[in-house]
Amino acid sequence: MPSTRVLYGTTAFLSAFLLFVIEPMSAKQILPLLGGSSAVWLTCLVFFQAALLLGYLYAHWLTHRGGRQFRIHMATVAVAVVILALSMLLASGTANTSHPVVTIFWTLTRSIGLPFLVLASTSPLLQRWLSERESTGREAAPVWYRLFALSNAGSLLALIAFPTLIEPHITLRMQRGLWAAGFVLFVALVFAITAGGRSTDGTTAIPDASTLEEEGAASPAHHRWLWFLLPMAAAMQLSAVTAHLTVNIAAIPLLWVLPLAVYLLTFIIAFDRPVLYQRPLVVRLLVLMLASLGYALSKDDFSLPIGLTIAFFLFECFVACLFCHGEAYRLRPRRSSEATLFYLLIAAGGAAGTFMIGIAFPLIFSANYDLALAFFATAVLALAATWNDGWAQRLLWSTAAVLMLALAVVLHLGFRQQTIAQVRNFYGTLRVKQADFHPLHVPYRTLMHGTIQHGTQIFSSEGAHIPTTYYAKDSGIGLALRFCCDTSYGMPSPRHIGVIGLGTGTVAAYTHPLDRIRFYEINPQVEPIARHLFSYLSNSPAKVTIVPGDARTSLSHEPSQQFDVLALDAFSGDAIPLHLLTIEAMQLYRSHLKPNGILVVHVSNQYLNLAPEVALLGEAAHLEVRDVNSPSNDERGEFRAEWVVMTADKSFFSRPEVSPYTEFIVQKDKLRVWTDDYSSLLPIVRLSAR
């Protein structure tokens, strides 16, 4: 019945497209609540996998309700429409930054929970219904597994379209409206399918699955275990590679798209083009990739060009996920009655894998061993899947599993070298390293977040008071703090300084007696490190205040602080909190500045050219804008830094102490100013790292 398959295929494709468009859309709406951390995406991924599992569980339960299943599903879909309408009218609410995982799960459940569950249940439901509808007499029709591949094709298209076509050109408000319209179209297709499955007396026109004679034997228990465990290993690979690329390799916020696209592509190949899954070749490639990447992770001095490194990890993820999904498809059930259980266990494995990487491991381990443990799980599952292929395969994969576990031990020992403190939470892994500062042969400490340095201090009698890294005296922040305010009788006047992003507290090195400095920091583990392992805060003669939580949320609930200088230092790492760089945010900052106060924004970033966008924001806020680029100086521990300096005081940039260091910012064509309803990083991504 070609027309029936077209209807079912269209519905499956649309449901998957809507499913994967709402994922990045919802994650982007949550980012402002939690400071823009890249961990928000990984936690959202855990929620989406869990919701997918619930959707498959609902589909499995529903198909055992006999003739009532269509009425139940139509009622569920109607309630989902009502909930979607209500969620579009309600505000997003506030976030509890001390419990970010709970915040994310509750926000997503309240806003898209039931509509997401309905969409997630579509593919397994349609496969079961189509198989039963095409059944003749008492003979069950085979499961049309291509429907699952169509689903993944829709998912892949949505994933590619969102960052390249949707986000750069459509506001969030319009995105939500278009998505709601798409969901209404999906509902109409579902009602057409359910109506077609009912006879005139209201009972089901599809044969009862319990009356059909199934072809083939029931799946053995160990196959069912592998339906769960193989997708679990694939999901661990997806989450671990995503986290590794976005935190340790390249600070490109859109990089998470690529591993997920690879993950979905392997589903499409395994379920729609199984002939492309050449098992002997994939097994050999998997051995090669696990060995190569295991070696790379065990060597601190191992490095490749950034593009090659990204391609290397993506290819490993592709091979590993293709093996897991290909083996799961090879063990697929032959009975249509087992189809929903098959997808249920696949979803359960995906949810378990993302849960371990996204939530469990950060709670269990103080360092990041996620990639090594994902490799270990993959090797163990390869051993299970190839067990019947002979002793050679058993020996190979037993050895691989032991080596992958040994890799985690090697990483643990490596992390302990030169490390005096290491902690991990939702916002990432923080590590304090101590080494010898060669020019002076004195100790110095560095705060690391992944591979990003968030501050360094030289521990000598003079060096402990010197601002290093991005905060040199000729940097944008250095110029603003040194020349922002007039002196009275040869003494600097009292200043009120605000800093978004604490780090090691290096900015406090610029303070004088009678100054006040107020830091805003969302990660609760940063303050104890800054206070106890670095001395910038304790050495400061100023009154130091640290405000926990997201800076924009905190500032919106405070009276005007009347800052002389407000510094935004939250854009050099892997996570770019875009809600801090919008017109609405600029208006908030201006309300907290003195009339001639100075706003400085740290825009040093290898992969994003933030300066033109920040300049647009400054001009929209009627401020004078200049760029300040300061060079590196190894002898003083100073890094190359770029700061955008903005003020309503036009005379500031004409001062002889400031003017030589500033320059105008060249604008990019077709760059739009960011608002709370529109922002896109794609137009400012650098084609090559600086």
C-alpha positions as CSV (number, residue, x, y, z in Angstrom):
1,M,0.0,0.0,0.0
2,P,2.3,2.8,-1.3
3,S,-0.1,5.6,-0.2
4,T,-0.2,4.3,3.4
5,R,3.6,4.0,3.5
6,V,3.9,7.6,2.2
7,L,1.6,8.8,5.0
8,Y,3.4,6.9,7.7
9,G,6.9,7.9,6.3
10,T,5.9,11.5,6.2
11,T,4.6,11.5,9.7
12,A,7.7,9.7,11.0
13,F,10.0,12.1,9.2
14,L,8.1,15.2,10.4
15,S,8.0,14.0,14.0
16,A,11.8,13.4,14.0
17,F,12.5,16.8,12.4
18,L,10.4,18.5,15.1
19,L,12.0,16.4,17.8
20,F,15.5,17.5,16.9
21,V,14.6,21.1,16.2
22,I,13.1,21.5,19.6
23,E,16.3,20.1,21.3
24,P,18.7,22.9,20.4
25,M,15.9,25.5,20.5
26,S,15.0,24.5,24.1
27,A,18.7,24.2,25.2
28,K,19.3,27.7,23.9
29,Q,16.4,29.1,25.9
30,I,17.7,27.4,29.0
31,L,21.3,28.7,28.6
32,P,20.7,32.1,30.0
33,L,19.3,30.5,33.2
34,L,22.6,28.8,33.9
35,G,25.2,31.1,32.6
36,G,25.8,29.5,29.2
37,S,27.8,26.5,30.4
38,S,28.4,23.9,27.7
39,A,27.4,21.3,30.3
40,V,23.8,22.6,29.8
41,W,23.8,20.9,26.4
42,L,25.0,17.6,27.8
43,T,22.4,17.7,30.5
44,C,19.7,18.5,28.0
45,L,21.0,15.5,26.0
46,V,20.4,13.4,29.1
47,F,16.9,14.7,29.4
48,F,16.2,14.1,25.7
49,Q,17.4,10.6,25.9
50,A,15.3,9.9,29.0
51,A,12.3,11.5,27.4
52,L,12.9,9.3,24.3
53,L,13.0,6.3,26.6
54,L,9.6,7.3,28.1
55,G,8.2,7.8,24.6
56,Y,9.3,4.3,23.6
57,L,8.0,2.9,26.9
58,Y,4.6,4.6,26.2
59,A,4.6,3.1,22.7
60,H,5.4,-0.3,24.0
61,W,2.6,0.0,26.6
62,L,0.1,1.4,24.2
63,T,0.4,-1.3,21.6
64,H,-0.7,-3.8,24.2
65,R,-4.0,-1.9,24.8
66,G,-5.8,-3.6,21.9
67,G,-8.6,-1.6,20.2
68,R,-8.3,1.2,22.8
69,Q,-4.9,2.3,21.7
70,F,-6.1,4.8,19.1
71,R,-8.5,6.5,21.5
72,I,-5.8,6.7,24.2
73,H,-3.2,8.1,21.8
74,M,-5.6,10.7,20.4
75,A,-6.4,11.9,23.9
76,T,-2.7,12.1,24.8
77,V,-1.9,14.1,21.6
78,A,-4.8,16.5,22.5
79,V,-3.4,17.1,26.0
80,A,0.0,17.7,24.5
81,V,-1.4,20.4,22.3
82,V,-3.0,22.1,25.3
83,I,0.3,21.9,27.3
84,L,2.2,23.3,24.4
85,A,-0.2,26.2,24.1
86,L,0.1,26.9,27.9
87,S,3.9,26.7,27.8
88,M,4.1,29.3,25.1
89,L,2.1,31.7,27.3
90,L,4.1,31.1,30.5
91,A,7.5,32.7,31.4
92,S,10.6,30.5,31.6
93,G,11.0,31.2,35.3
94,T,14.2,31.5,37.3
95,A,17.0,29.1,37.8
96,N,18.5,27.5,40.9
97,T,22.2,27.5,40.0
98,S,23.1,25.3,43.0
99,H,21.0,22.5,41.5
100,P,21.4,23.1,37.7
101,V,20.5,19.5,36.7
102,V,17.1,19.7,38.5
103,T,16.5,23.2,37.0
104,I,17.1,21.8,33.5
105,F,14.9,18.7,33.9
106,W,12.1,20.7,35.5
107,T,12.1,23.5,32.9
108,L,12.1,21.1,30.0
109,T,9.5,18.8,31.6
110,R,7.2,21.8,32.2
111,S,7.6,23.3,28.8
112,I,8.0,20.5,26.2
113,G,7.7,17.3,28.2
114,L,4.5,15.7,26.9
115,P,4.8,17.1,23.3
116,F,8.3,15.6,23.2
117,L,7.1,12.3,24.5
118,V,4.4,12.1,21.9
119,L,7.0,12.9,19.1
120,A,9.4,10.3,20.6
121,S,6.8,7.6,20.6
122,T,5.9,8.1,16.9
123,S,8.5,6.0,15.1
124,P,8.0,2.7,17.1
125,L,4.2,3.2,17.1
126,L,4.1,3.7,13.4
127,Q,6.3,0.7,12.7
128,R,4.1,-1.5,14.8
129,W,0.9,-0.1,13.4
130,L,2.1,-0.4,9.8
131,S,3.2,-4.0,10.3
132,E,-0.2,-4.9,11.7
133,R,-2.1,-3.0,9.0
134,E,-0.2,-4.7,6.2
135,S,-0.8,-8.1,7.8
136,T,-3.0,-10.5,5.8
137,G,-5.2,-13.1,7.5
138,R,-3.3,-14.6,10.4
139,E,0.2,-13.9,8.9
140,A,2.1,-11.0,10.4
141,A,3.8,-8.6,8.0
142,P,7.6,-7.9,8.5
143,V,8.7,-4.8,10.3
144,W,9.4,-1.9,8.0
145,Y,12.7,-0.8,9.6
146,R,13.3,1.9,6.9
147,L,10.8,3.9,8.9
148,F,13.4,4.2,11.6
149,A,15.9,5.4,9.1
150,L,13.5,8.0,7.8
151,S,13.1,9.2,11.4
152,N,16.8,9.6,11.7
153,A,17.1,11.3,8.4
154,G,14.6,13.9,9.7
155,S,16.6,14.3,12.9
156,L,19.8,14.8,10.9
157,L,18.2,17.4,8.7
158,A,16.9,19.3,11.7
159,L,20.2,19.2,13.4
160,I,22.1,20.6,10.4
161,A,19.4,23.2,9.6
162,F,19.1,24.7,13.1
163,P,22.6,26.3,13.4
164,T,23.0,27.0,9.7
165,L,19.6,28.2,8.5
166,I,17.2,28.6,11.4
167,E,19.2,30.2,14.2
168,P,21.0,32.8,12.0
169,H,17.9,34.1,10.3
170,I,14.9,33.5,12.6
171,T,14.2,34.9,16.1
172,L,13.5,32.7,19.0
173,R,9.9,33.9,19.2
174,M,9.3,33.1,15.5
175,Q,11.1,29.7,15.9
176,R,8.7,28.8,18.7
177,G,5.7,29.9,16.6
178,L,6.9,27.9,13.5
179,W,7.6,24.9,15.6
180,A,4.1,25.0,17.1
181,A,2.6,25.2,13.6
182,G,4.7,22.2,12.6
183,F,3.4,20.3,15.7
184,V,-0.2,21.1,14.7
185,L,0.5,19.6,11.2
186,F,2.0,16.6,12.9
187,V,-1.1,16.2,15.0
188,A,-3.3,16.3,11.9
189,L,-1.2,13.5,10.3
190,V,-1.5,11.4,13.4
191,F,-5.3,11.9,13.5
192,A,-5.4,10.8,9.8
193,I,-3.5,7.6,10.7
194,T,-5.6,6.8,13.7
195,A,-8.8,7.5,11.8
196,G,-7.6,5.2,9.0
197,G,-7.0,2.5,11.6
198,R,-10.6,2.6,12.9
199,S,-13.7,1.0,11.4
200,T,-17.1,2.6,11.2
201,D,-18.1,1.1,14.6
202,G,-15.2,2.8,16.4
203,T,-13.1,-0.4,16.9
204,T,-9.7,-1.0,15.4
205,A,-9.4,-2.0,11.8
206,I,-5.9,-3.2,12.3
207,P,-5.7,-6.9,13.3
208,D,-5.0,-7.6,17.0
209,A,-1.3,-8.5,17.3
210,S,-2.1,-11.3,19.7
211,T,-4.1,-13.1,17.0
212,L,-1.3,-13.0,14.4
213,E,1.0,-15.8,13.7
214,E,4.6,-14.5,14.0
215,E,7.4,-15.6,11.7
216,G,10.7,-16.7,13.2
217,A,11.7,-17.6,16.7
218,A,11.6,-15.3,19.7
219,S,14.8,-13.4,20.4
220,P,17.1,-15.0,23.0
221,A,17.8,-13.2,26.3
222,H,21.4,-12.3,25.4
223,H,20.2,-10.5,22.3
224,R,17.9,-8.4,24.4
225,W,20.8,-7.5,26.7
226,L,22.8,-6.4,23.7
227,W,19.8,-4.3,22.4
228,F,20.4,-2.3,25.5
229,L,24.1,-2.4,26.0
230,L,25.3,-1.6,22.5
231,P,23.3,1.6,22.2
232,M,24.5,2.5,25.7
233,A,28.1,2.3,24.5
234,A,27.3,4.4,21.5
235,A,25.6,7.1,23.6
236,M,28.7,7.1,25.9
237,Q,30.9,7.7,22.8
238,L,28.6,10.5,21.7
239,S,28.6,12.3,25.0
240,A,32.3,11.8,25.8
241,V,33.5,12.9,22.4
242,T,31.2,15.9,22.4
243,A,32.5,17.0,25.8
244,H,36.1,16.3,24.9
245,L,35.9,18.3,21.7
246,T,34.1,21.3,23.1
247,V,36.2,21.5,26.3
248,N,39.7,20.1,25.6
249,I,40.2,20.5,21.8
250,A,38.5,23.6,20.4
251,A,36.4,26.2,22.2
252,I,33.8,26.3,19.4
253,P,30.3,26.4,20.9
254,L,28.6,24.9,17.8
255,L,31.0,21.9,17.8
256,W,28.5,19.6,19.6
257,V,26.5,19.5,16.3
258,L,29.1,17.3,14.6
259,P,29.2,14.3,17.0
260,L,25.4,14.2,17.1
261,A,25.2,14.3,13.4
262,V,27.7,11.5,13.2
263,Y,25.7,9.5,15.8
264,L,22.5,9.9,13.7
265,L,24.3,9.1,10.5
266,T,25.3,5.7,11.9
267,F,21.7,5.0,12.8
268,I,20.6,5.7,9.2
269,I,23.3,3.5,7.7
270,A,22.6,0.6,10.1
271,F,18.9,0.7,9.7
272,D,18.4,1.8,6.2
273,R,21.5,0.8,4.3
274,P,22.8,-2.2,6.3
275,V,24.7,-3.4,3.3
276,L,27.1,-0.5,4.0
277,Y,27.9,-2.0,7.4
278,Q,30.8,-4.3,6.4
279,R,31.4,-6.0,9.8
280,P,35.0,-7.2,9.2
281,L,36.2,-3.8,8.0
282,V,34.4,-1.9,10.8
283,V,35.9,-4.2,13.4
284,R,39.4,-3.7,12.1
285,L,38.9,0.1,12.0
286,L,37.5,0.1,15.5
287,V,40.6,-1.7,16.8
288,L,42.8,0.8,15.0
289,M,40.9,3.9,16.3
290,L,40.7,2.8,19.9
291,A,44.4,2.0,19.9
292,S,45.3,5.3,18.2
293,L,43.2,7.5,20.4
294,G,44.2,5.6,23.5
295,Y,47.8,6.4,22.7
296,A,47.0,10.1,22.0
297,L,45.2,10.5,25.3
298,S,48.1,8.9,27.2
299,K,50.6,11.3,25.8
300,D,50.6,14.9,27.2
301,D,52.8,16.1,24.4
302,F,50.7,14.6,21.6
303,S,49.3,17.2,19.3
304,L,47.8,17.5,15.8
305,P,46.5,20.4,13.8
306,I,43.1,21.4,15.1
307,G,41.1,20.4,12.0
308,L,42.8,17.0,11.9
309,T,42.3,16.4,15.6
310,I,38.5,17.2,15.3
311,A,38.3,14.9,12.2
312,F,40.2,12.2,14.1
313,F,37.8,12.1,17.1
314,L,34.7,12.4,14.8
315,F,35.9,9.4,12.8
316,E,36.5,7.4,15.9
317,C,32.9,8.3,17.1
318,F,31.6,7.3,13.7
319,V,33.3,3.9,13.7
320,A,32.4,3.1,17.3
321,C,28.7,4.1,16.9
322,L,28.4,2.4,13.5
323,F,29.7,-0.8,15.1
324,C,27.3,-0.6,18.0
325,H,24.2,0.3,15.9
326,G,25.2,-2.1,13.2
327,E,25.5,-5.0,15.7
328,A,22.2,-3.9,17.3
329,Y,20.4,-4.0,13.9
330,R,22.1,-7.4,13.1
331,L,20.5,-8.8,16.3
332,R,17.1,-7.1,15.6
333,P,13.9,-9.1,16.3
334,R,12.1,-11.0,13.5
335,R,8.8,-10.8,15.2
336,S,6.8,-7.6,14.9
337,S,5.5,-8.0,18.4
338,E,9.0,-7.5,19.7
339,A,9.6,-4.3,17.6
340,T,8.5,-1.8,20.4
341,L,10.6,-3.7,23.0
342,F,13.6,-3.5,20.6
343,Y,13.3,0.3,20.4
344,L,12.5,0.6,24.0
345,L,15.8,-1.1,24.9
346,I,17.7,1.0,22.4
347,A,16.3,4.1,24.0
348,A,17.0,2.8,27.5
349,G,20.6,2.2,26.5
350,G,20.9,5.7,25.0
351,A,19.5,7.2,28.2
352,A,21.9,5.1,30.4
353,G,24.9,6.1,28.3
354,T,24.2,9.8,28.3
355,F,23.3,9.7,32.0
356,M,26.6,8.2,33.0
357,I,28.7,10.7,31.0
358,G,26.5,13.8,31.6
359,I,25.5,13.3,35.3
360,A,27.0,10.3,37.0
361,F,30.7,10.6,36.2
362,P,30.9,14.3,37.2
363,L,29.5,13.3,40.6
364,I,31.8,10.2,41.0
365,F,35.1,11.4,39.6
366,S,37.0,14.6,40.4
367,A,38.8,14.4,37.0
368,N,37.5,13.7,33.5
369,Y,38.0,10.1,32.5
370,D,34.9,10.0,30.4
371,L,36.5,9.3,27.1
372,A,38.7,6.5,28.4
373,L,35.7,4.8,30.1
374,A,33.6,5.2,26.9
375,F,36.4,3.4,25.1
376,F,36.5,0.7,27.7
377,A,32.7,0.1,27.4
378,T,33.0,-0.1,23.6
379,A,35.8,-2.7,23.9
380,V,33.8,-4.8,26.4
381,L,30.7,-4.7,24.1
382,A,32.8,-5.6,21.1
383,L,34.0,-8.6,23.0
384,A,30.3,-9.6,23.7
385,A,29.2,-9.0,20.1
386,T,32.0,-11.0,18.6
387,W,32.2,-13.8,21.1
388,N,31.0,-16.4,18.7
389,D,33.6,-15.4,16.1
390,G,36.3,-17.5,17.7
391,W,39.2,-17.3,20.2
392,A,41.1,-14.8,18.1
393,Q,38.4,-12.2,18.5
394,R,37.9,-13.0,22.2
395,L,41.6,-12.6,22.9
396,L,41.8,-9.3,20.8
397,W,38.9,-7.6,22.6
398,S,39.7,-8.9,26.0
399,T,43.2,-7.3,25.6
400,A,41.6,-4.1,24.3
401,A,39.2,-3.9,27.3
402,V,42.1,-4.3,29.7
403,L,44.2,-1.7,27.9
404,M,41.3,0.8,27.9
405,L,40.8,0.4,31.6
406,A,44.6,0.8,32.1
407,L,44.3,4.1,30.1
408,A,41.9,5.5,32.7
409,V,44.5,4.6,35.4
410,V,47.3,6.3,33.3
411,L,45.1,9.4,33.0
412,H,44.5,9.5,36.7
413,L,48.2,9.4,37.4
414,G,48.9,12.1,34.8
415,F,46.3,14.4,36.3
416,R,48.0,14.2,39.7
417,Q,51.3,15.5,38.3
418,Q,51.9,19.2,39.3
419,T,48.3,19.3,40.6
420,I,47.6,20.6,44.0
421,A,43.8,20.7,43.8
422,Q,41.2,19.2,41.5
423,V,37.4,19.4,41.6
424,R,34.5,18.7,39.2
425,N,30.9,19.7,39.1
426,F,28.2,20.6,36.6
427,Y,30.2,23.6,35.3
428,G,33.3,21.5,34.5
429,T,36.6,20.3,35.9
430,L,38.8,22.8,37.7
431,R,42.5,22.0,38.3
432,V,45.2,24.1,40.0
433,K,48.7,23.3,38.8
434,Q,51.9,24.4,40.4
435,A,55.2,24.6,38.5
436,D,58.4,26.6,38.4
437,F,58.3,30.1,36.8
438,H,61.5,29.9,34.7
439,P,62.5,33.5,34.4
440,L,62.5,34.0,38.2
441,H,62.7,30.3,39.4
442,V,59.8,30.8,41.8
443,P,56.6,28.8,42.1
444,Y,53.6,29.8,40.1
445,R,50.1,28.5,40.0
446,T,47.6,28.2,37.2
447,L,43.8,27.6,37.4
448,M,42.7,25.4,34.5
449,H,39.2,24.7,33.2
450,G,39.8,21.8,30.8
451,T,42.6,23.2,28.7
452,I,41.6,26.9,29.2
453,Q,43.7,28.9,31.6
454,H,41.6,31.1,33.9
455,G,44.4,32.9,35.8
456,T,48.0,32.5,36.9
457,Q,49.9,33.9,39.9
458,I,53.6,34.2,40.5
459,F,54.4,33.4,44.1
460,S,57.3,35.7,45.0
461,S,57.4,38.8,47.1
462,E,56.8,41.1,44.1
463,G,55.2,38.7,41.7
464,A,52.3,37.9,43.9
465,H,50.9,41.5,43.4
466,I,51.5,41.6,39.6
467,P,48.5,41.0,37.3
468,T,49.4,38.3,34.8
469,T,47.8,36.5,31.8
470,Y,45.1,38.6,30.2
471,Y,45.2,41.4,32.7
472,A,48.5,43.2,32.0
473,K,48.8,46.9,32.6
474,D,48.6,47.7,28.9
475,S,45.5,45.5,28.4
476,G,42.0,46.9,28.1
477,I,41.2,46.1,31.7
478,G,44.5,47.5,32.8
479,L,44.0,50.8,31.0
480,A,40.4,51.1,32.3
481,L,41.4,50.5,35.9
482,R,44.5,52.7,35.8
483,F,42.9,55.7,34.2
484,C,39.2,55.5,34.8
485,C,39.1,58.0,37.7
486,D,40.7,61.3,38.7
487,T,43.1,61.6,41.6
488,S,42.6,63.8,44.6
489,Y,45.6,65.5,46.2
490,G,47.9,62.9,44.5
491,M,45.9,60.0,45.8
492,P,43.6,57.8,43.7
493,S,40.0,58.4,44.4
494,P,37.9,55.5,45.8
495,R,36.5,53.3,43.0
496,H,33.7,50.8,42.7
497,I,34.7,48.0,40.4
498,G,32.4,45.2,39.1
499,V,33.8,42.0,37.5
500,I,31.7,39.2,35.9
501,G,33.8,36.1,36.2
502,L,36.1,35.5,39.2
503,G,38.8,33.1,38.0
504,T,41.8,33.6,40.3
505,G,40.7,37.1,41.2
506,T,43.5,38.7,39.3
507,V,41.7,42.0,38.8
508,A,41.9,42.6,42.5
509,A,45.6,43.3,42.0
510,Y,44.6,46.8,40.7
511,T,42.7,47.8,43.8
512,H,43.7,50.5,46.3
513,P,42.6,51.2,49.9
514,L,39.0,52.6,50.0
515,D,38.2,50.8,46.7
516,R,35.3,48.3,46.5
517,I,35.4,45.4,44.1
518,R,32.4,43.1,43.5
519,F,32.8,39.8,41.6
520,Y,29.9,37.8,40.1
521,E,30.6,34.0,39.8
522,I,28.2,31.3,38.8
523,N,30.4,28.3,39.6
524,P,30.4,27.7,43.4
525,Q,33.7,25.9,43.3
526,V,35.7,28.8,42.0
527,E,35.5,31.0,45.1
528,P,37.2,28.6,47.5
529,I,40.0,28.1,45.0
530,A,40.5,31.8,44.5
531,R,40.5,32.5,48.3
532,H,42.7,29.6,49.5
533,L,45.0,28.7,46.6
534,F,45.6,32.2,45.2
535,S,46.3,35.4,47.1
536,Y,45.0,38.2,44.9
537,L,41.8,38.5,47.0
538,S,43.5,38.2,50.4
539,N,46.3,40.7,49.3
540,S,43.7,43.2,48.1
541,P,43.4,46.3,50.3
542,A,39.9,46.9,48.9
543,K,36.6,45.6,50.2
544,V,36.0,42.4,48.2
545,T,32.5,41.0,47.7
546,I,31.6,37.8,45.7
547,V,28.1,37.3,44.5
548,P,27.2,33.7,43.6
549,G,24.9,32.9,40.7
550,D,24.4,34.1,37.1
551,A,25.6,37.7,36.8
552,R,22.8,39.1,34.8
553,T,20.2,37.6,37.1
554,S,22.0,39.0,40.1
555,L,22.4,42.5,38.6
556,S,18.7,42.5,37.6
557,H,17.7,42.1,41.3
558,E,20.2,44.7,42.7
559,P,19.9,48.4,43.1
560,S,22.2,50.4,40.8
561,Q,25.8,49.7,41.9
562,Q,27.2,52.9,40.2
563,F,30.4,51.1,39.1
564,D,33.3,53.1,37.8
565,V,34.4,50.1,35.8
566,L,32.4,47.0,35.0
567,A,34.4,44.1,33.4
568,L,32.8,41.2,31.6
569,D,35.3,38.3,31.6
570,A,33.2,35.3,30.6
571,F,33.8,34.8,26.9
572,S,37.3,33.2,26.5
573,G,36.4,29.7,27.5
574,D,34.4,26.9,25.8
575,A,31.0,28.2,26.9
576,I,29.8,31.6,25.5
577,P,27.0,33.0,27.6
578,L,25.2,34.9,24.9
579,H,22.6,36.3,27.2
580,L,25.4,38.5,28.6
581,L,25.9,40.1,25.2
582,T,22.5,41.4,24.1
583,I,20.9,44.9,23.9
584,E,18.9,44.1,26.9
585,A,22.0,43.1,28.9
586,M,23.8,46.3,27.8
587,Q,20.9,48.4,29.1
588,L,21.2,46.6,32.4
589,Y,25.0,47.2,32.5
590,R,24.5,50.9,31.8
591,S,22.0,51.2,34.6
592,H,24.8,49.9,37.0
593,L,27.5,52.2,35.7
594,K,28.2,55.8,36.6
595,P,27.4,58.3,33.8
596,N,31.0,58.2,32.6
597,G,31.7,54.7,33.8
598,I,33.7,52.2,31.6
599,L,32.5,48.9,30.4
600,V,35.2,46.5,29.3
601,V,34.6,43.1,27.6
602,H,37.2,40.4,27.3
603,V,36.9,38.9,23.8
604,S,40.2,36.9,23.5
605,N,39.0,33.8,21.7
606,Q,40.7,31.6,19.2
607,Y,37.6,30.6,17.3
608,L,35.2,33.5,17.6
609,N,35.6,37.1,16.4
610,L,33.5,38.7,19.1
611,A,34.8,42.3,18.8
612,P,32.6,43.4,15.9
613,E,29.4,42.1,17.6
614,V,30.4,43.8,20.9
615,A,31.0,47.0,19.0
616,L,27.5,46.8,17.6
617,L,26.1,46.4,21.0
618,G,28.2,49.4,22.3
619,E,27.0,51.6,19.5
620,A,23.4,50.6,20.1
621,A,23.9,51.6,23.7
622,H,25.2,55.0,22.6
623,L,28.8,54.4,23.9
624,E,32.2,55.1,22.4
625,V,33.9,51.8,21.5
626,R,37.5,51.0,21.0
627,D,39.5,47.7,20.7
628,V,42.6,47.1,22.8
629,N,45.0,44.4,21.8
630,S,48.0,43.8,24.1
631,P,51.0,41.5,23.3
632,S,52.3,38.5,25.2
633,N,55.3,38.7,27.5
634,D,56.6,35.4,28.8
635,E,59.0,37.1,31.2
636,R,56.0,38.6,33.0
637,G,53.6,35.8,32.5
638,E,51.4,37.9,30.2
639,F,49.2,36.5,27.4
640,R,48.1,38.2,24.2
641,A,44.7,39.7,25.1
642,E,41.9,41.5,23.4
643,W,39.4,43.7,25.3
644,V,36.7,45.9,23.9
645,V,36.4,49.1,25.9
646,M,33.2,51.2,26.0
647,T,32.3,54.5,27.7
648,A,30.0,57.5,27.3
649,D,33.1,59.6,28.2
650,K,34.5,60.6,24.8
651,S,37.5,62.2,26.4
652,F,38.8,58.9,27.9
653,F,40.1,57.6,24.5
654,S,41.8,60.9,23.8
655,R,44.0,60.7,26.9
656,P,47.7,60.4,26.0
657,E,48.0,57.4,28.3
658,V,45.2,55.5,26.6
659,S,45.1,56.6,23.0
660,P,48.2,54.8,21.7
661,Y,46.8,51.4,22.7
662,T,43.3,51.7,21.2
663,E,42.0,51.2,17.7
664,F,38.6,51.3,15.9
665,I,36.9,48.0,15.2
666,V,36.2,47.0,11.6
667,Q,32.6,46.0,11.2
668,K,31.6,42.8,9.4
669,D,28.9,42.9,6.7
670,K,25.4,41.7,7.5
671,L,26.2,41.3,11.2
672,R,23.0,41.8,13.2
673,V,22.9,43.1,16.7
674,W,22.1,40.5,19.3
675,T,18.9,40.6,21.5
676,D,17.3,38.3,23.9
677,D,15.2,37.0,21.0
678,Y,18.0,36.7,18.5
679,S,21.7,35.6,18.6
680,S,23.8,33.4,16.4
681,L,27.5,32.5,16.7
682,L,27.8,31.3,13.1
683,P,28.6,34.7,11.5
684,I,31.5,35.3,13.9
685,V,33.2,31.9,13.8
686,R,36.8,32.2,12.6
687,L,37.7,30.0,9.7
688,S,41.1,29.3,11.3
689,A,42.3,29.5,14.9
690,R,44.4,32.5,16.0
